[in-house]
């Protein structure tokens, strides 16, 4: 009974599904390091915006996979990040290791406060933020540590990371002790720490319509710091998440305020309160502000928040914002692009892509940036036949040295989004039962604040959910069973890995030597020998064929060598051709089998089901093959073959997880020393010295 209760507790707390999904993402990681290396090479300059964007793209591509190979291989390049770039780079580790509830704190230990006397406040703050990303919505294990870190520091950068980390770890818990500590930071009137405190309070009290909202609004009027006002305004919108009419009083106060930043927060308050409802009153109110407000920021936010209100009916969003996408105001056009991206994420709707396509060539750089990000969100987990042209466009923009930085940043972010989670995740706005996932919607709302503060881009990772099917038996183990997919294998296959670009070496053409030149040299040599008294008998005869140009012989030799090379090349080509023929011989027809667990994209799900007559059948008949699928054994007496062996319980496993990041750094240092001093030979075996 105790074992059953423990298992039930792990399921309800999320520990079991998080562990299963993390294992799936690690085993099925198809992130292409060649793409990342290409981006890194293209933005090799000292531009901190594109450098940070590349680190962000890596975090997106490996979100939840725990694979940090790219960072370990490029430690010297990574060390160029300074100040807030270092903060963001450290926070990126939280995205990569998201969901690592057992050892997340040990993984971040080298960067956390108190572990290194010489550590930078930027890396400490980024580590606290990363801890929040790892334990988002499941932070009971790190709550006390984050609270102590917040209390024990007076540095605004560390406070900034601690407030964001606490808000994420205690998301929606309404913890009074945490709320008081974050509020104290906000009242210090520090612009940097105060902004994070406002957002942190919103995360902590999300959807509660707490009385603290009035207190926060009053403080927003008292402070002079725009960053604090903006942080508080976003926090207020999160507090009113899903409250609909209950939020109308606060919405009225904020939208009628003279301060444009508070009105900006009012737009988000409408979007969060009426998220996914399609409420006509909310849509009309947002459209009114989108065309009438005097502040570009308010107009941009009003159009963008239409995406939140229309999340339940994504096909309506492109129609409503189509006219706004052609506005003379660039901020309104940007808002229209992002609204479509938020509402239609992962749908691949043709109306959405046709609206965004012309905006990719907009004359204003930040509009192109928004259109690229929105297109990546819309096309997430779509078949490669539709994505290939967009990938080529991104590659071209990233490598174009004359492209503006804002647009290039958007292209790098988009490249990370379309390959997010090792090409195995989508943006999950709804649960399988149809309810909106609060964490995802809130994450998207905070992500859009990257316009003012780049570190908030990492919030997007909280909206990522694996597109997988994992069949489980009664013991919560993964049995070996195949699913049948009734479509062509190539339709939903992973994209082909990118090939490394090989620079063609231009061969030098041999210099032509005329026959007359050869004769002249020969005559000069004979005269020189006669002067020295050399007899005619000792004079060597000119080489046969001296009248010919030297290049003739060289050409013949070249032909011979070329013939040999051609033979080897032909053999290689024949081998490659044989492989291609063998690959071509595999018929691209369905149905075909996919093993458990498997990647199943939303558009693929309707084609996938357990094979008829299989040993394992869903407990709920007719249940779609999406997410975690509980199965019943129709042959209980036979031995069970598992696809994945069950992990050793944490209590029984040896504690070998000591700071892998430090180990990686030590390995990298040793490698650097070998590169400098060369691979020295090993010392001789022990011996006794005998002078005789």
N, C-alpha and C positions, 0 to 999 in steps of 0.2 A: 504493500500500500504506500509506503514511504517513497519508493522508487517512482510509482505512478504519480504521486503528488509532485515530486521534484520535476518529473518530465512535463507535467501540465504547467507548472510554474515557468519552466524554461520556454514553453510554447507561448504562453500569454505575455511574458515579459519581452518576447521578441528574440531571445538569445538563440533559440534553435533555428528559426528561419534566417536570421542574420548570418549565422555560421554556415548554413547550407548555401546561401547565395554568395558569400565571400569565397567559399571553396569552389563554387562554380565559376566565378569570375577569374579566380587564379588559374584554374585548369584550362579554361577556354579563352585565355587572353590572346587576342589577335591584333593588338596594337602594333603598328608598323614603325619600328625605330628608324628605318630609312627615311620615312616622312619627316620625323622629328629632326634627324640629322640634316636633312635638306633645308628645313626652316632655320635651324641654328646657323648653317653656313650662309644662308641668304641674308641673315640679319646680324652678321658677325660684328658689325660696328658697335660703337660705344653708346648706342641709343638705349636708354634705360626703359623706355616704353615697350619697344619690341623685344628687348631682353626679358622683361617681366612677362610679356605676353607669351613668349616661348615656354617659360617655366609653367605658366598657367595651362597652356595647351598640353604639356606633358602630364600635368596633374589631372586634367580632364580625361586624357586618353587612357590613363592607368587608374582612374577612380575606382576605389574598392578592390583593386586587384592585388595590392601589397607589393607590386613590382616596381622597384625604384632603380632599375638598371641604368636608365639614361642619366640620372643624377649622379650615380656612382662613377660612371664612365667619363663624366664631364665636370669633375670637382673644381678644376682650375677655372673653367668658364663660369661655373656657378658662383665662384667666390667673387666675381665682379659685382655681384649684387650688394649694394650698400644701403644703409638707412632703411627707408620704407620698402625698398625692393627686397632687402634681406628679410624683413617682416613677412612679406608676401611669399617669398621662396620657402621660408620655414613653415608657413601655414599650408603650403601646397602638400607637405608630407601628410597632413591631416586628411586631405582629400584622397591621397593614394592609399592610406591605411584606414579609411573610414569603415567602421563596423568591427574593427579589431578590438573587441571589448575585453578580451582576456589579457592582452599584452600591450594595449595602446599606450599606456603611460610609460611602460618600460622602453618602448620604441622612441618616444619623445624625450626620454630622460636626459640625454646629453645637452639638450637645449633649454630645459626647464629651469626656472629660477632656483638658486641654492645649490645647483650641482656643479657649477663652474664659476669661480671667482672672477674670471676675466671675460665672461660672456657679455655680449652686447644686449642692451635693453630691447633692441629691435628683434633679435632672435628669441629672447625670452618672451616678449609679447606675442610674436608669431607662433611660438610653441604653445602658449596658453590658448590662443585662437584655434590652433590645430587640434588641441585636446578637445575643445568644444565640437569641432567638426567630426572627430572620431566617435565621440560619445553622444552625438546629437540625439536628444529625446530619450537617452538611456544613460544619464550621467550620474546615477546615484553613487557610483564608485569613485568619481573624481570631484564630486560637489565640494567636499570639505577641503580638498587640496586647492581647488580654484579659489574658494573663499579665503583661505589662509594667504594665498599668493596676492590676492587683491588687497587684503588688509595690511600686509607687510611691506608694500611698495608705495613709494611716493612719486615714482617716475610715470609720467603721463602715457608714455608708449606702452609700458607694461600694463598699466591700468586699462588702456584701450583694448589690448588683447584679452585681458582677464574678464572685462565686461562682456565682450562678444562671446568668449568661451563659456562663461557662466550662463548667459542668456540661452545659448544652444543646449548646454548640458541639462539645464533645468527648464527646458522649453515647455511652457504651458502649465507648470506646476504651481504657480502663484505662491511660491515659498516666501514667507514674510521676511525671514532673516536675510535671504539673498536680496530681496527687493530693497531692504533698508540699506544694505552695503552699497548696492549699485546707485541708489538715490544719493548717498553721501558723496560718491564720486562725482555725480552730476552737479551737486551744489558747490563743488570746489571751483566751478566756473573756468575750468580748463577746456579750451576749445577741442583739443584732440581727444581727451578722455571723456568729455561731456557728450560728444557725438555718439561714441560707442555706448555710453551709459543710457542714452535715450533709446537707442535701438535695442540694447540688452533688456531694458525694462519692458519694452514692447514684446520681445520674445518670451520673457518670463510670464507675462500676464496675457498672452495671446488669447483672444476670444472671450475674455472674462468680463469686458465692459466694467472694469474696476473703478472704484471711486477715485483712485489715484490719477485718473485721466484729467480731472479738473485741476489737480495740483500740478501736474506736468504742464498743462496748457498755461497756467498762471506763470510758471517759471519761464516758459518760452517767451512770454511777454516781457519778463524782467531782464533776461540776459541780453547782452549786446553781440554775442558770438553767433554768426550765421550757421556755423557747423553744429552748434548745440541746438539751435532752433530747428534745423533740418532733422537732426537725429531724433529730437522729441516729437516732431510732426510725424515721422515715419513710425515711431513707437506708438503714438496714439492710433494710427490707422491699424496697426497689428492688434491692439487691444480690442478694437471693434470688429475683428474678423468674424464674419458670419452672423452678425447681430441684426442685420437688415433694419427694420423700422426702429429698433432700440437705439440705433446709432444716429438717427436723424437730428436729434438736438445738438450733438457734438458737430455733426456735419454742417449744420446751419451756422454754428458759431465760427467754425474754421473757414468756411467758404465766404463769409462776409467780413473776414478780418482784413485790415489794411495792409498787413505784412504779406507780401507775395509768397514767402516761404511757408507760412501757415496755410495759405490758400492751396499751395502745392500739396501739403499734407492732407488737406481736405479732399482733394481729388483721389488720393490713395485711400482715404477713409471710405469714400463711396465705393471704390473698387473692391476693397477688402470686405466691407459690410455686405455687399450684394454679389459676392463672387459666385459665378456660375448660375445665378438666378435668371439672368436675361430680363431683369425688371425694367419695364418701359420707363418708369419715372427716373431711375438711375441713369439709363441710357440718354434720356432727354437732357438731364442735368449736366452730364458730362459733355454732350455735344454743344450745349449752350456755352459752357466755359471754354470749349475748344475753339470757338469762333469769336468770342467776345472779350476774353480777359486781356488785360494790357501787358501781362507778363508772359514772355515766351516759355518760361519754365512751367508755368501753370497750364498753358495751352498744350504743351508737350505731354505733361502728366495726364491731363484730361483725356486726350486721345489714347494714350497708352493704357489707361485703366479700363477703357472699353473692352480690351482683351480679357481682363479679369472677369468683368460682368458677363461676357458672352462665352465663357469657357465651356458651358454645357451644350452650346449650339455653335460649334466652330464654323460651320458652313455659312452662318449669318455674318460673321465678322468681316470678311473681305467685302461683302456688299455694302455694309454700313460705312466702312472707312474708305471706300474706293474714291469718293470725291475728295476727301481730306488728303489722300495720298498724292493728289495733284495740286495741293495748296501752294501759294506763292511763298508761304512761310516754311523755311527749312525745318524748324523745330516740330511743326505739325506733321510734316512728311516723315520725319524720324519716328514720331509717336505712332503714326499709322503703320509703319513697317513693324515696329516692336509689338503693337497690338495684335497684328496678324500672327507674328511669331509665337506670342504667348497663348493665344486662343487656339491656334491650329497646330500646336507642337506635336510632331510625330504622325500627323495625319496624311501628309503628302498631298493635300487637296490641290487640284489644278487651279481653282480660283485664287488660292493663296499664292501659288508660285507664279501665276501670270501677273498678279498685282505686284509682286516683289521684283520680278525680272527687270522691268525698266528702271527700278530704283537702284539697281546695282550699278547703273551708269549715271547716277545723279551728279550734277556739277559740284555739290557740297560734300566734303569729305565725311562728316559725321553721319550724314544720311546714308551714304554708301556703307559705312561701318554698321549702322543699325540694320540695313537691308541684308548684309552678309550674315550677321548673327541670327536674324529672323529666318532667313532661308535655311540655315543650318538646323535650327530648331524644327522647322516644318518638315525637312527632309530626313530627320533622324530616323534610322532603322528602316529606310526605304530601300527597295531593290537597287543593286549596283547599276543596273541598266539606266535608272533615272538619275543616279548620283554621279556618274562618271564625268559628265560635262561640267558639273559644279565643282568637282575636285580639280579639274584642269584649270578652271577660272581662278580658283583659290591659289593654285600653284603659280600661275602667271602673275597674280597680284603680289604674292609674297616675294617673288624673285625680281620684280620690277624695281630697279633702283630709283626710279623717278616717281614712284607712287608716294602719295602723302602718308605720313606716319599714322594718322587716325584710321585711314582705310586699311593700311597694312596690319594694324593691330586687330581690326575687325576680321580680316582674312585669317590671321593666325588663330584667333579665338574660334572662328567657325571651323577651321581644320581640326581643332581639338574636340569640338562638340560633335561633329559627325562621326568621329571615331571613339566616342566616349566609352569608358569602362571596358577597354579592349574590344570595342565594337559589339558589346553585349548588353548595353543599357539603353533605355529610352527615358523620356520625362513622364513619370507616372502621376498624372493629376488625380486619377480616381483609383479607389480600391476595387477588388474584384466584385464586391457587393454593390458598387455604384456610388459610394460616398466619396466626396472629395478628400484627398489626403492633405490634411492641414499643413504638414511639414513641407510638402511640395509647393503649395500655393504661397506660403509665407516665404519660402526660399526664393521663389521667382520674384516676389515683390522686393525683397532686399537686394537681390542680384541686379535689378534695374537701377539701383543707386550707384552702380559703378561709374556712372556719368560724372559723379562728384568725387568718388573715392574708390580707386582701383582694387584694394584688397577685398572689397565686397563681392568681386566676381566669383570667389570661391563658394559662395552660397549656392550657386547653381547646382553644385554636385549633390546637394541634399535632395534635389528633385529627381535625381537619377534612380531608376528602379530596373533591376535586371529583367531582360526579356528572355525568360527561360521557362522550361517545364522540368520539374524534378519530381519523379514518382517515388513515393515512400511506402514502406510496409508498416505493419503494426508496431515494430520496434524502432520506427523512425530511421531505418537504414535505407540505403539506395539500392534496390534490387536491379539485377541485370535484365533489362527488358527493352525491346525496341518499339519505337513509335513508327507509324506509317504516314508518310507525307505524300498526298496524291497530287503532286505537281512536278514540274521539271526540277532536277537538282540545282541547276544553275540559276534558277529564278531568285532564290533567297540565300545563295551561297555567300560566304565571306568574299570580299574583294581580293583580287590577286595582289600579292605583295609587290610593292614598288621596287623597281630595279635600280641599282646604283648607276649613276651616270658615269660613263667612261669617257675620259677626254682622249680624243683621237690624236695620236702623235703624227705630225706631218713629216714624212720621210724626205730627206734631202736628195735632190737630183744631182747625180755625179757631174762634175765639171768636164765639159768637152775639151779635149786636147787635139789640135789639128795635126795631121801627118807632117806638114811642113815644119812645124815646131819641133817634132821629134827628130827630123833630119838635121835641122840646125843644131840641136843639142848634141847629136852624135858627131857632127863635123867638129864642133868646138872641143869635144872630149878627145878626138884623135889628135888635133893640133896640140893640145895640152900634153898629151903623152909623148909626142915626138920631141917637144921641147925638153922634156925630162930625160930624153935618151932611151926611151922605151923602144925596143925593136918592133918591126912590123909584125913579127910572128906572135909576139905577146899581146898584140892588139886584138881584143875580142871582136868577133864579128857582130854586126848588128843583129838583133833578134829578128827571127823570121816574122814577116808580117809587120815590119816596122812602119810601113807606109799607111797602115790602118790607124784609125782614130782609137785612142785608148778606151773610149766609151764602148766601142764594139765588143771588146773582150769583157769589159765590166758588165755590159748588158747581157752577154752570154752567160757569165757567171751568175749574174742576178737571176737570169731565167732558170738556170739550174737550181739555185737556192730556192727560187720561187716555186719551181716545180716540186721540190721536196716539201716546202711549206704548204703548197697547195694540196699535196697528198695528205699531210697531217691534218690540214684544215678540213679537207673533204671528209676524212674519217670522222673528225669531230662533228661536222655538219650532219653526216650520216647518222651518227649516234643520236644527236639532238632530234633529227627528223624521225628516227625510230621511236624516240620517247613521245614526240608529238603525235605520231601515228597511233601509238599505244593509248595515249590519252584520248585521241579522237575516237578510238574504237569503243571507249566506254560510252554507251548510249545515254544521251541527255533526255531521258524520258522518265516519266513517273508511272506508278508510285515507286518510292524508294524508302529505305529504312534509315531512321536516325536513332542513335543509342541514347539511353537514359544516363545522365541528364543531358538536355540538349538546348541549344539556342533556338527559340521560336519567336519571330518578330510578330507584332500585332497583326500585320496584314497576312502573315503565314498561318496564323492560328486556326483559321477555318479549314485548312487543308490537313491538319495534323490530328491523329487519334491513335489510341493503342490498337495494335494489330488484332483483327478478329481471331477469337479462339486462343488468345494469349493467356498465360497462367495468371497474370495480374490484371484485375479489372477495377475501375474506379468505384469507390464506395458509393458515391452518388451517381447513379446512371445518367449518361448523357453529359457529364461535366466536361467542359472545354479543357483541352490540354494546354493550360496556361498556369504559370506559377507552380506552387507546391500542390501535388496531386496525391491524395491519400488513396492507396489501393488495397484491395482484398485479395488474399491468396486463394485461388480455386483448387490448389493441390497442396493442402497444408502438411501432408505427411512426407513430402519429398524435401531433400536438402535445398537450402536457399543459396543461390549464387548472387553475390553482391557486386555491383559495378564499382562501388567505392567502399573500401574497408573502413569500419567505424574508427573514429579517432580515440586515442587513449584518454581516459578521464583526466581532467586537469590535476586532480589530487595525486594520481598515480604517476603522472609524467614527470621526468626529471626536470629540474629548473635550469634549462640550458638557454633560455631566452634573454640572456643579459645583453643589453644594448648592441643590437646588430649594426646600428649606424656608426658607432665608434669603431667596431670591427672593420667596417667598410673603409672608414677614414684611415685606419692603421694599414690596411692592405694597400690603399691608394698611395700612402706615403712610402711604403716599402717598394712599390712599383716605380715611383718617381725616383727613388734612390738608385734602383737598378738601371733606370734609363740614363741617369747621370754617370754612374761609375761603370756601367756595363755589367754583363753577367759574369761575375768572377767565378773561377773554378772552385770546387769544394776543397776544404783542407785535406792534407794527406792522412792516411790511416795511422793509428798509433804505432810507434816503432821505438827500438832502443838504439841509441847512438853508439857505434863502435869505431873508434878512431883508427884502428888497425885494418 
